[in-house]
Amino acid sequence: MNTVEQVSESASGRSSFENNKMRVIAGIYRGRNLRSPPSMQVRPTSDRLRETLFNVLAPRIQDARFLDLCAGSGAVGIEALSRGAAHVTFVD
């Protein structure tokens, strides 16, 4: 375990890998768990922020081509696919 994981684990009682758990909020993959690498360089978009973003984008997602720039964990792009996007390009 590296120093960052030790600090994270001691502060929260859980490992940093467990803290990076996310889920798909809606669509055909709703409820599926996603995990990101246990790295301080990847900061996943929170469930709440993704939900708000896709509530705004909802009328435009179906069959759209979606670009997930700075994809990191890919949670935003995976959410778009789940909600009906035709194609997602992930760039990190």
Protein Blocks (a to p, Z undefined) as FASTA:
>chain_A
ZZklmmmmmmnopafklmmpccdfbdjkgoiacdddddfkbccddfklmmmmmmmmmmmm
gopacddehklnommmmmmmmnopabdcddZZ
